Amino acid sequence: MIRIHILPVISAVLTRPMLWPIALKQLWRIRKSYWYLKPPFLPVPDKTYIEFRIHTAYGTDKEFSRLSSDVVTYLEWCRDWPSRK
């Protein structure tokens, strides 16, 4: 379910180089605990956490058409947050 919708999100972020640093920072913040102890040894978020966040944002209707724009908007908000300046 998640993998189908992640490619447009990655594409949307990759086309905006100004968001790359904040995107990496946010990914690092939501990485799975003890990621270095289990294969594939990558600091990626837990699948259940991502599913929970998507469910709370979009409900159960499987409508993810806004996901890419919502992620970009969130990253822009994080970048522009006053404490970052």
DSSP file (Angstrom, degrees, kcal/mol; ACC not computed):
  #  RESIDUE AA STRUCTURE BP1 BP2  ACC     N-H-->O    O-->H-N    N-H-->O    O-->H-N    TCO  KAPPA ALPHA  PHI   PSI    X-CA   Y-CA   Z-CA
    1    1 A M     >        0   0    0      0, 0.0     4,-0.8     0, 0.0     3,-0.3   0.000 360.0 360.0 360.0 -52.3    0.0    0.0    0.0
    2    2 A I  H >>  +     0   0    0      1,-0.2     4,-1.0     2,-0.2     3,-0.7   0.887 360.0  60.9 -69.8 -40.0    2.6    2.5    1.1
    3    3 A R  H 3> S+     0   0    0      1,-0.3     4,-0.8     2,-0.2     3,-0.4   0.833  99.0  56.9 -61.0 -33.4    5.2    1.7   -1.6
    4    4 A I  H 34 S+     0   0    0     -3,-0.3    -1,-0.3     1,-0.2     3,-0.2   0.872 113.3  39.7 -63.8 -36.8    2.8    2.6   -4.4
    5    5 A H  H <X S+     0   0    0     -4,-0.8     4,-0.8    -3,-0.7    -1,-0.2   0.514 100.2  73.5 -93.9  -7.1    2.3    6.1   -3.0
    6    6 A I  H  X S+     0   0    0     -4,-1.0     4,-2.6    -3,-0.4     5,-0.2   0.818  84.1  65.6 -80.8 -29.6    5.9    6.8   -2.0
    7    7 A L  H  X S+     0   0    0     -4,-0.8     4,-2.6     1,-0.2     5,-0.2   0.910 100.8  48.5 -62.3 -44.0    7.4    7.3   -5.5
    8    8 A P  H  > S+     0   0    0      0, 0.0     4,-2.3     0, 0.0    -1,-0.2   0.867 112.1  51.4 -62.9 -32.3    5.3   10.5   -6.2
    9    9 A V  H  X S+     0   0    0     -4,-0.8     4,-2.1     2,-0.2    -2,-0.2   0.939 111.1  46.4 -67.4 -46.6    6.4   11.9   -2.8
   10   10 A I  H  X S+     0   0    0     -4,-2.6     4,-2.8     1,-0.2     5,-0.2   0.923 113.4  50.0 -60.6 -44.2   10.1   11.2   -3.5
   11   11 A S  H  X S+     0   0    0     -4,-2.6     4,-1.4     1,-0.2    -1,-0.2   0.904 109.1  51.7 -61.0 -42.5    9.7   12.7   -6.9
   12   12 A A  H  < S+     0   0    0     -4,-2.3    -1,-0.2     1,-0.2    -2,-0.2   0.881 114.2  43.2 -63.8 -38.3    8.1   15.8   -5.5
   13   13 A V  H >< S+     0   0    0     -4,-2.1     3,-1.8     1,-0.2     6,-0.3   0.890 109.2  56.9 -75.4 -39.2   10.8   16.3   -3.0
   14   14 A L  H 3< S+     0   0    0     -4,-2.8    -1,-0.2     1,-0.3    -2,-0.2   0.787 100.8  58.3 -63.9 -26.5   13.7   15.6   -5.5
   15   15 A T  T 3< S+     0   0    0     -4,-1.4    -1,-0.3     1,-0.2    -2,-0.2   0.479 101.3  61.5 -81.4  -0.4   12.4   18.4   -7.8
   16   16 A R    X   +     0   0    0     -3,-1.8     3,-2.3     1,-0.1     4,-0.5  -0.737  61.4 179.6-126.0  83.1   12.9   20.9   -4.9
   17   17 A P  G >  S+     0   0    0      0, 0.0     3,-1.0     0, 0.0    -1,-0.1   0.759  78.4  67.5 -56.9 -26.7   16.6   21.0   -3.9
   18   18 A M  G 3  S+     0   0    0      1,-0.2     4,-0.3     2,-0.1    -5,-0.0   0.729 101.0  50.0 -66.3 -19.3   15.9   23.6   -1.2
   19   19 A L  G <> S+     0   0    0     -3,-2.3     4,-2.6    -6,-0.3    -1,-0.2   0.549  84.9  90.4 -94.5  -8.7   13.9   21.0    0.7
   20   20 A W  H <> S+     0   0    0     -3,-1.0     4,-2.4    -4,-0.5     5,-0.2   0.921  86.8  47.2 -57.1 -49.1   16.5   18.2    0.6
   21   21 A P  H  > S+     0   0    0      0, 0.0     4,-2.1     0, 0.0    -1,-0.2   0.930 116.2  43.8 -60.9 -43.4   18.3   19.1    3.9
   22   22 A I  H  > S+     0   0    0     -4,-0.3     4,-2.5     2,-0.2    -2,-0.2   0.859 111.6  54.6 -70.8 -33.1   15.0   19.5    5.8
   23   23 A A  H  X S+     0   0    0     -4,-2.6     4,-2.4     2,-0.2    -1,-0.2   0.922 110.1  46.3 -64.3 -43.3   13.7   16.3    4.3
   24   24 A L  H  X S+     0   0    0     -4,-2.4     4,-2.3    -5,-0.2    -2,-0.2   0.896 112.1  51.5 -64.8 -39.6   16.8   14.3    5.4
   25   25 A K  H  X S+     0   0    0     -4,-2.1     4,-1.8    -5,-0.2    -2,-0.2   0.915 111.4  46.6 -63.3 -43.1   16.5   15.9    8.8
   26   26 A Q  H  X S+     0   0    0     -4,-2.5     4,-1.3     2,-0.2    -2,-0.2   0.890 111.4  51.4 -68.6 -38.5   12.8   14.9    9.2
   27   27 A L  H  < S+     0   0    0     -4,-2.4     3,-0.3     1,-0.2     4,-0.2   0.906 109.0  51.6 -62.7 -40.0   13.6   11.4    7.9
   28   28 A W  H >< S+     0   0    0     -4,-2.3     3,-1.0     1,-0.2    -1,-0.2   0.879 106.6  54.6 -63.7 -36.9   16.3   11.1   10.5
   29   29 A R  H 3< S+     0   0    0     -4,-1.8    -1,-0.2     1,-0.2    -2,-0.2   0.807 112.6  41.4 -67.5 -29.6   13.9   12.2   13.3
   30   30 A I  T 3< S+     0   0    0     -4,-1.3    16,-0.5    -3,-0.3    -1,-0.2   0.226  85.2 132.6-104.8  15.3   11.4    9.5   12.5
   31   31 A R  B <   -A   45   0A   0     -3,-1.0     2,-0.2    -4,-0.2    13,-0.1  -0.226  67.2 -93.4 -63.1 156.6   13.8    6.6   11.9
   32   32 A K    >   -     0   0    0     12,-2.2     3,-1.1    10,-0.2    -1,-0.1  -0.469  45.3-104.9 -69.9 139.0   13.2    3.3   13.6
   33   33 A S  T 3  S+     0   0    0      1,-0.3    -1,-0.1    -2,-0.2    -3,-0.0  -0.372 102.5  10.2 -63.7 143.1   14.9    2.8   16.9
   34   34 A Y  T >  S+     0   0    0      1,-0.1     3,-1.9     2,-0.1     4,-0.4   0.828  77.4 157.5  56.0  36.6   17.9    0.5   16.9
   35   35 A W  G X   +     0   0    0     -3,-1.1     3,-0.7     1,-0.3     6,-0.3   0.759  65.4  64.9 -60.5 -25.9   17.9    0.5   13.0
   36   36 A Y  G 3  S+     0   0    0      1,-0.2    -1,-0.3     5,-0.1    -2,-0.1   0.503  95.4  58.7 -78.7  -4.2   21.6   -0.5   13.1
   37   37 A L  G <  S+     0   0    0     -3,-1.9    -1,-0.2     1,-0.1    -2,-0.2   0.621 102.7  52.5 -98.3 -15.2   20.8   -3.8   14.7
   38   38 A K  S X  S-     0   0    0     -3,-0.7     3,-2.3    -4,-0.4     4,-0.3  -0.950  92.9 -73.0-126.4 141.1   18.5   -5.3   12.1
   39   39 A P  T 3  S+     0   0    0      0, 0.0    -2,-0.1     0, 0.0    -3,-0.0  -0.372 112.9  38.8 -60.4 145.8   18.8   -5.8    8.4
   40   40 A P  T 3  S-     0   0    0      0, 0.0    -4,-0.1     0, 0.0    -5,-0.0  -0.911  87.2-146.9 -90.0  16.6   18.7   -3.9    6.0
   41   41 A F    <   +     0   0    0     -3,-2.3    -5,-0.1    -6,-0.3    -6,-0.1   0.868  50.5 133.5  58.8  41.0   20.6   -1.6    8.4
   42   42 A L        -     0   0    0     -4,-0.3     2,-2.2    -7,-0.2    -1,-0.2  -0.955  65.5-119.9-121.1 141.1   19.1    1.6    7.1
   43   43 A P        +     0   0    0      0, 0.0   -13,-0.1     0, 0.0   -12,-0.1  -0.449  60.2 145.6 -79.3  71.7   17.7    4.5    9.1
   44   44 A V        -     0   0    0     -2,-2.2   -12,-2.2     1,-0.1     3,-0.1  -0.748  52.9 -97.9-107.4 155.6   14.2    4.2    7.7
   45   45 A P  B     -A   31   0A   0      0, 0.0     2,-0.2     0, 0.0   -14,-0.2  -0.311  45.7 -95.1 -68.3 154.6   10.9    4.9    9.6
   46   46 A D     >  -     0   0    0    -16,-0.5     4,-1.9     1,-0.1     3,-0.4  -0.507  28.5-131.9 -68.7 135.8    8.9    2.0   10.9
   47   47 A K  H  > S+     0   0    0      1,-0.2     4,-2.6    -2,-0.2     5,-0.2   0.879 106.2  53.6 -58.8 -40.6    6.2    0.9    8.5
   48   48 A T  H  > S+     0   0    0      1,-0.2     4,-2.2     2,-0.2    -1,-0.2   0.853 106.7  52.8 -66.1 -33.1    3.5    0.9   11.2
   49   49 A Y  H  > S+     0   0    0     -3,-0.4     4,-2.5     2,-0.2    -1,-0.2   0.934 110.9  46.1 -65.5 -46.0    4.3    4.5   12.1
   50   50 A I  H  X S+     0   0    0     -4,-1.9     4,-2.5     1,-0.2     5,-0.2   0.917 112.6  50.3 -63.6 -43.6    4.0    5.6    8.5
   51   51 A E  H  X S+     0   0    0     -4,-2.6     4,-2.5     1,-0.2    -1,-0.2   0.904 110.9  49.8 -61.2 -41.0    0.7    3.7    8.1
   52   52 A F  H  X S+     0   0    0     -4,-2.2     4,-2.6     2,-0.2    -2,-0.2   0.927 111.1  48.4 -62.2 -45.7   -0.6    5.3   11.3
   53   53 A R  H  X S+     0   0    0     -4,-2.5     4,-1.5     1,-0.2    -2,-0.2   0.897 113.7  46.6 -64.1 -40.2    0.3    8.8   10.2
   54   54 A I  H  X S+     0   0    0     -4,-2.5     4,-2.9     2,-0.2     5,-0.4   0.906 112.2  51.0 -68.0 -40.6   -1.3    8.3    6.8
   55   55 A H  H  X S+     0   0    0     -4,-2.5     4,-2.2    -5,-0.2    -2,-0.2   0.911 111.1  47.4 -63.4 -42.0   -4.4    6.8    8.4
   56   56 A T  H  < S+     0   0    0     -4,-2.6    -1,-0.2     1,-0.2    -2,-0.2   0.796 118.1  42.5 -71.1 -25.9   -4.8    9.7   10.8
   57   57 A A  H  < S+     0   0    0     -4,-1.5    -2,-0.2    -5,-0.2    -1,-0.2   0.857 132.4  17.0 -85.0 -37.3   -4.3   12.3    8.0
   58   58 A Y  H >< S-     0   0    0     -4,-2.9     3,-0.7     1,-0.3     5,-0.3   0.481  91.9-142.3-119.0  -5.3   -6.4   10.7    5.3
   59   59 A G  T 3<  -     0   0    0     -4,-2.2     3,-0.3    -5,-0.4    -1,-0.3  -0.387  49.6 -52.0  75.2-154.3   -8.7    8.2    7.0
   60   60 A T  T 3  S+     0   0    0      1,-0.2    -1,-0.2    -2,-0.1    -5,-0.1   0.284 106.0  98.6-106.2  10.1   -9.6    4.9    5.5
   61   61 A D  S <  S-     0   0    0     -3,-0.7    -1,-0.2     2,-0.1     3,-0.1   0.517  83.7-130.7 -80.6  -2.2  -10.8    6.1    2.1
   62   62 A K        +     0   0    0     -3,-0.3     2,-1.0     1,-0.2    -3,-0.1   0.733  56.4 146.6  62.1  24.1   -7.5    5.3    0.4
   63   63 A E        +     0   0    0     -5,-0.3     3,-0.2     1,-0.1    -1,-0.2  -0.795   7.2 154.6 -95.7 100.5   -7.4    8.7   -1.2
   64   64 A F    >   +     0   0    0     -2,-1.0     3,-1.6     1,-0.1     4,-0.4   0.110  30.3 116.7-112.1  20.4   -3.8    9.7   -1.4
   65   65 A S  T 3  S+     0   0    0      1,-0.3     4,-0.3     2,-0.1     3,-0.2   0.787  81.8  45.7 -63.0 -26.4   -3.9   12.2   -4.3
   66   66 A R  T 3> S+     0   0    0     -3,-0.2     4,-2.9     1,-0.2    -1,-0.3   0.449  84.0  99.2 -93.1  -1.4   -2.8   15.1   -2.0
   67   67 A L  H <> S+     0   0    0     -3,-1.6     4,-2.4     1,-0.2     5,-0.2   0.907  82.8  46.3 -56.8 -48.4    0.0   13.1   -0.3
   68   68 A S  H  > S+     0   0    0     -4,-0.4     4,-2.3    -3,-0.2    -1,-0.2   0.939 116.1  44.2 -61.4 -48.2    2.9   14.6   -2.4
   69   69 A S  H  > S+     0   0    0     -4,-0.3     4,-2.5     1,-0.2    -1,-0.2   0.865 112.8  53.1 -67.4 -33.8    1.7   18.2   -2.0
   70   70 A D  H  X S+     0   0    0     -4,-2.9     4,-2.4     2,-0.2    -1,-0.2   0.899 109.3  48.3 -66.7 -39.5    1.0   17.7    1.7
   71   71 A V  H  X S+     0   0    0     -4,-2.4     4,-2.6    -5,-0.2    -2,-0.2   0.924 112.6  48.3 -66.2 -43.6    4.5   16.4    2.3
   72   72 A V  H  X S+     0   0    0     -4,-2.3     4,-2.4     2,-0.2    -2,-0.2   0.919 112.2  49.4 -62.4 -43.4    6.0   19.3    0.3
   73   73 A T  H  X S+     0   0    0     -4,-2.5     4,-2.2     1,-0.2    -2,-0.2   0.909 111.3  49.6 -61.6 -42.5    3.9   21.7    2.3
   74   74 A Y  H  X S+     0   0    0     -4,-2.4     4,-2.6     2,-0.2    -2,-0.2   0.922 111.2  48.7 -62.8 -44.5    5.0   20.1    5.6
   75   75 A L  H  X S+     0   0    0     -4,-2.6     4,-2.5     1,-0.2    -2,-0.2   0.886 111.0  50.3 -65.6 -37.9    8.6   20.3    4.6
   76   76 A E  H  X S+     0   0    0     -4,-2.4     4,-2.1     2,-0.2    -1,-0.2   0.897 110.4  50.5 -64.3 -39.2    8.3   24.0    3.6
   77   77 A W  H  X S+     0   0    0     -4,-2.2     4,-0.7     2,-0.2    -2,-0.2   0.924 110.9  48.6 -63.6 -44.4    6.6   24.7    6.9
   78   78 A C  H >< S+     0   0    0     -4,-2.6     3,-0.7     1,-0.2    -2,-0.2   0.914 111.9  49.7 -61.0 -42.5    9.5   22.9    8.8
   79   79 A R  H 3< S+     0   0    0     -4,-2.5    -1,-0.2     1,-0.2    -2,-0.2   0.876 115.0  43.4 -63.6 -38.2   12.0   24.9    6.8
   80   80 A D  H 3< S+     0   0    0     -4,-2.1    -1,-0.2    -5,-0.1    -2,-0.2   0.428  80.1 128.9 -91.1   0.6   10.3   28.2    7.5
   81   81 A W    X<  -     0   0    0     -3,-0.7     3,-2.1    -4,-0.7     4,-0.3  -0.337  66.1-125.0 -58.7 133.9    9.6   27.6   11.2
   82   82 A P  G >  S+     0   0    0      0, 0.0     3,-1.6     0, 0.0    -1,-0.1   0.781 105.4  62.9 -55.8 -32.0   10.9   30.6   13.2
   83   83 A S  G 3  S+     0   0    0      1,-0.3    -2,-0.1     2,-0.2    -3,-0.0   0.684  94.4  63.9 -70.1 -14.7   13.1   28.5   15.5
   84   84 A R  G <         0   0    0     -3,-2.1    -1,-0.3     1,-0.2    -3,-0.1   0.581 360.0 360.0 -81.5  -9.5   15.2   27.5   12.5
   85   85 A K    <         0   0    0     -3,-1.6    -1,-0.2    -4,-0.3    -2,-0.2   0.448 360.0 360.0 -99.1 360.0   16.3   31.0   11.8
